[in-house]
Amino acid sequence: MAKRRLSRDEWRSQIEDQQRSGLTREEYCAQQGLHPKTMMWWERKLRNGERRSKARSRKAATFVEVTGALGIATDLRLELEVGGVKVRVPAVFEADALARVLSVVEARR
């Protein structure tokens, strides 16, 4: 009798079970009647799919110019890159305001 194919969710569950079991992939697969190379293929496929999913869910950063706010100087002195987003900071700035901006940028990742 031919074995039925496991679904994506079933492979995810098998991989999680193997990792929790403390057994090597080969040991676990031998016990479950699975092929270790097939499990390794699914591990990569699922991991790569999660990366693509996260990349698609990221929103593009938009920039707005803030002028004259709280007497902040407008000549730029510092540029930070956070998660691929550039944040330009004037020579004089309020640390709390910068912290709020950075938390918004991080939340969009």
ZAMARGU-4260 file (C-alpha; in steps of 0.2 Angstrom, whole numbers, plus 5000, padded with zeros to 4 digits):
<rodrens>
0) 5000/5000/5000 | 5007/5017/4995 | 5009/5030/5009 | 4998/5045/5008 | 5007/5062/5006
5) 5007/5074/5021 | 5000/5091/5020 | 5010/5107/5023 | 5002/5108/5041 | 5006/5090/5044
10) 5024/5092/5040 | 5025/5108/5051 | 5018/5098/5065 | 5030/5083/5062 | 5045/5096/5061
15) 5039/5104/5078 | 5037/5086/5086 | 5055/5081/5080 | 5063/5097/5087 | 5054/5094/5104
20) 5058/5076/5104 | 5077/5079/5106 | 5080/5065/5093 | 5090/5068/5077 | 5080/5070/5061
25) 5086/5053/5056 | 5081/5045/5072 | 5064/5053/5072 | 5060/5049/5054 | 5065/5031/5057
30) 5052/5030/5071 | 5039/5039/5061 | 5042/5030/5044 | 5047/5047/5036 | 5061/5051/5024
35) 5074/5062/5032 | 5078/5071/5016 | 5060/5075/5013 | 5058/5082/5031 | 5074/5093/5028
40) 5066/5099/5011 | 5050/5104/5020 | 5060/5113/5034 | 5068/5124/5021 | 5052/5127/5012
45) 5042/5132/5027 | 5056/5143/5033 | 5058/5152/5016 | 5039/5154/5015 | 5039/5162/5032
50) 5052/5174/5027 | 5043/5179/5011 | 5027/5181/5021 | 5035/5193/5033 | 5044/5203/5018
55) 5027/5205/5010 | 5018/5211/5025 | 5031/5225/5028 | 5024/5242/5023 | 5034/5254/5014
60) 5040/5268/5024 | 5034/5286/5020 | 5044/5301/5024 | 5036/5318/5030 | 5046/5334/5033
65) 5044/5341/5050 | 5048/5360/5051 | 5048/5372/5065 | 5042/5359/5078 | 5047/5363/5095
70) 5061/5374/5089 | 5071/5360/5082 | 5085/5365/5071 | 5082/5359/5053 | 5099/5357/5047
75) 5102/5338/5047 | 5117/5331/5057 | 5113/5312/5060 | 5106/5299/5049 | 5100/5282/5056
80) 5095/5267/5047 | 5083/5256/5056 | 5077/5240/5047 | 5081/5247/5030 | 5072/5264/5034
85) 5082/5280/5035 | 5078/5292/5049 | 5086/5309/5048 | 5089/5318/5064 | 5093/5336/5066
90) 5108/5342/5077 | 5096/5347/5091 | 5082/5335/5095 | 5071/5328/5109 | 5076/5310/5114
95) 5058/5306/5118 | 5052/5312/5101 | 5066/5301/5092 | 5061/5286/5103 | 5043/5288/5097
100) 5048/5289/5079 | 5059/5274/5081 | 5045/5264/5089 | 5034/5268/5074 | 5047/5262/5062
105) 5050/5246/5072 | 5031/5243/5073 | 5030/5244/5054 | 5043/5230/5051
</rodrens>
